[in-house]
């Protein structure tokens, strides 16, 4: 069974001041997303390896406050409110799911999402789009920005079709349409989207050497998380 990291990210929307502790310590990545009051911010459960149905507590720790909400898209939106025990009403996260975080408690902060580091050179399943045509969740599962038009991607061979769409949330939805060659949009580290695809397919991608290092110094960092504990 894949090991899941349980994180002690405590406090309300704690900033990414994660300490180094001698034992136990596991090298993990984290993504931070600014969360302004009374707005929604799109985030992905990145980077968390290829885990699915992972309790929210294991990914975002003890972050949250009364009035905060997380919306999960699975073809329709489900709403989960913050709970005092940080279980978010039973919310589970998938490594390439779509989520919106609403800061409802009124104080600006940062949502930190932590998990496993995926090594360079690894071929990962970016998404498995199943079922009939329609709107599908997609969260960037990698701790790096991906330029869909230049990052050695062959979207047509991967399974995308002309007129497939990406919906990008920035306080409102912006739609980008695939023309058979390009989308004209970058997938940002730590962010989620909604795809509208015509046919079911599995999208795979090999992380090129040096790709993750190029993102260091932005919102994407590799750290040792304070008191990270592995659970079987």
C-alpha positions in Angstrom: 0.0 0.0 0.0 1.3 3.5 -0.8 2.4 5.4 2.2 0.6 8.6 2.9 2.3 11.5 4.7 0.4 12.9 7.6 1.4 16.5 8.1 1.4 18.8 11.1 0.6 22.0 9.2 -1.1 23.8 12.0 -2.8 27.2 12.3 -5.2 29.0 10.1 -3.9 29.1 6.5 -0.4 28.7 7.8 2.3 30.3 5.7 4.9 27.9 4.3 7.3 28.3 7.1 7.9 24.6 7.4 10.8 23.6 9.7 13.5 21.0 9.3 13.4 18.3 12.0 16.0 15.6 12.3 13.6 12.7 13.0 11.4 11.7 11.4 11.9 13.7 8.2 10.8 13.0 4.7 11.6 15.1 1.7 8.3 16.4 0.3 7.1 19.2 -1.9 4.6 21.9 -1.2 2.6 24.3 -3.2 1.2 27.6 -1.7 -1.8 29.4 -3.1 -2.8 32.9 -1.9 -6.3 32.9 -0.3 -7.9 36.3 -0.1 -11.0 36.9 2.0 -14.4 36.0 0.6 -12.9 34.7 -2.7 -12.4 31.3 -4.3 -8.9 30.0 -5.3 -8.4 27.0 -7.5 -6.0 24.4 -6.1 -4.8 20.9 -6.9 -3.8 18.3 -4.4 -0.3 18.6 -5.6 2.2 17.1 -5.1 0.9 13.9 -3.6 2.2 11.2 -5.8 -0.7 9.3 -7.3 -2.9 9.0 -4.3 -6.7 9.0 -4.5 -9.4 9.4 -1.9 -6.8 10.7 0.6 -8.4 12.5 3.7 -8.0 16.3 3.4 -6.3 16.3 6.8 -3.4 14.4 5.3 -2.8 16.9 2.6 -3.6 20.3 4.0 -3.2 19.6 7.6 -4.8 21.8 10.2 -5.5 24.7 7.9 -8.9 26.3 7.9 -11.3 28.4 10.0 -15.0 28.7 10.6 -16.7 29.9 7.5 -14.2 28.4 5.1 -15.3 26.0 2.4 -13.8 23.6 -0.2 -15.7 22.8 -3.4 -14.8 19.5 -5.2 -15.7 19.0 -8.8 -16.6 15.5 -10.0 -18.9 16.5 -12.9 -21.0 18.4 -10.4 -19.8 20.5 -7.4 -19.8 19.2 -3.9 -19.4 21.6 -1.0 -17.5 20.8 2.2 -17.3 23.1 5.2 -14.4 23.5 7.6 -14.8 21.4 10.8 -13.1 21.8 14.1 -11.4 18.4 13.7 -10.0 19.4 10.3 -11.8 16.5 8.5 -13.7 19.0 6.3 -16.9 16.9 6.6 -15.3 13.8 5.1 -13.7 15.5 2.1 -11.1 13.4 0.3 -8.6 14.6 -2.3 -7.3 13.0 -5.5 -3.9 13.9 -7.0 -5.5 15.3 -10.2 -8.9 16.5 -8.9 -10.4 19.9 -9.2 -10.9 22.0 -6.0 -11.9 25.6 -5.1 -11.0 26.9 -1.6 -13.1 29.7 -0.2 -11.6 31.8 2.5 -14.7 32.7 4.4 -13.2 33.8 7.7 -12.0 37.2 6.4 -8.2 37.2 7.0 -5.9 36.9 4.0 -3.5 34.0 4.1 -1.9 31.2 2.2 -3.1 27.7 1.6 -0.2 25.2 1.7 -0.7 21.8 0.0 2.0 19.3 0.7 2.9 15.7 -0.3 5.3 13.5 -2.1 7.9 14.6 -4.6 7.7 12.9 -8.0 11.2 12.4 -9.4 12.3 13.8 -12.7 12.3 11.2 -15.5 9.1 9.7 -14.2 6.2 9.1 -16.5 3.0 10.1 -14.7 -0.7 9.8 -15.6 -1.7 13.4 -15.9 -5.4 12.4 -16.0 -7.7 9.6 -17.0 -10.7 11.1 -18.7 -13.4 8.4 -18.5 -17.0 8.1 -19.7 -18.9 10.2 -22.3 -17.9 13.6 -23.5 -18.4 16.4 -21.0 -16.7 18.3 -18.2 -14.0 16.5 -16.3 -11.9 17.5 -13.2 -8.2 18.1 -13.7 -5.7 19.3 -11.2 -2.1 19.7 -12.3 -0.5 16.8 -10.4 3.1 18.1 -10.8 5.0 20.8 -8.7 5.8 22.7 -11.9 4.2 24.9 -14.5 3.4 23.2 -17.8 3.3 25.1 -21.1 1.0 23.0 -23.1 2.4 24.4 -26.3 6.1 23.9 -25.7 6.9 21.4 -23.0 7.5 18.4 -25.4 3.8 17.6 -25.4 2.0 15.9 -28.3 -1.5 16.7 -27.4 -3.1 15.3 -30.5 -1.3 12.0 -30.1 -2.1 11.9 -26.4 -5.8 12.0 -27.2 -7.0 15.6 -27.3 -9.3 16.6 -30.1 -9.9 20.0 -31.8 -12.5 22.0 -29.8 -11.7 20.3 -26.5 -11.6 23.0 -23.9 -9.9 24.1 -20.6 -11.7 26.2 -18.1 -9.4 28.3 -15.9 -10.6 29.9 -12.7 -9.4 33.4 -11.8 -12.3 34.9 -10.0 -14.3 33.9 -13.1 -14.0 31.2 -15.7 -11.9 31.7 -18.8 -12.2 29.2 -21.6 -9.3 28.0 -23.8 -10.1 25.9 -26.9 -7.7 23.4 -28.4 -7.3 24.1 -32.2 -5.7 20.7 -32.9 -2.2 22.0 -32.2 -2.2 24.5 -29.3 -4.3 25.5 -26.3 -2.6 28.8 -25.6 -2.5 28.4 -21.9 -0.1 27.2 -19.2 -1.1 24.8 -16.5 0.2 26.4 -13.3 1.8 24.5 -10.4 -0.7 23.8 -7.6 -3.7 24.8 -9.7 -6.8 22.9 -10.9 -9.0 23.3 -13.9 -12.0 21.8 -15.7 -11.5 20.1 -19.0 -14.3 19.6 -21.6 -13.2 16.6 -23.7 -14.9 14.9 -26.7 -13.7 11.3 -26.1 -12.3 9.3 -23.2 -8.5 8.8 -23.0 -5.6 8.6 -20.7 -3.0 11.4 -20.8 0.5 10.6 -19.7 3.6 12.8 -19.5 7.3 12.2 -18.7 8.8 14.8 -16.5 12.0 16.1 -18.3 15.3 16.4 -16.5 15.7 19.7 -14.8 12.1 20.6 -15.1 11.4 20.6 -11.3 14.6 22.4 -10.5 13.5 25.2 -12.8 10.5 25.9 -10.6 12.5 26.4 -7.4 12.2 29.8 -5.8 8.6 30.4 -6.9 5.6 28.9 -5.0 7.1 25.5 -5.6 9.8 24.3 -3.2 11.2 21.1 -1.8 11.4 21.1 1.9 11.5 18.7 4.9 8.1 19.1 6.5 7.9 19.5 10.2 7.1 16.2 11.9 6.1 14.4 8.8 5.1 10.9 9.8 4.6 8.0 7.4 1.5 5.8 7.9 1.1 2.4 6.3 
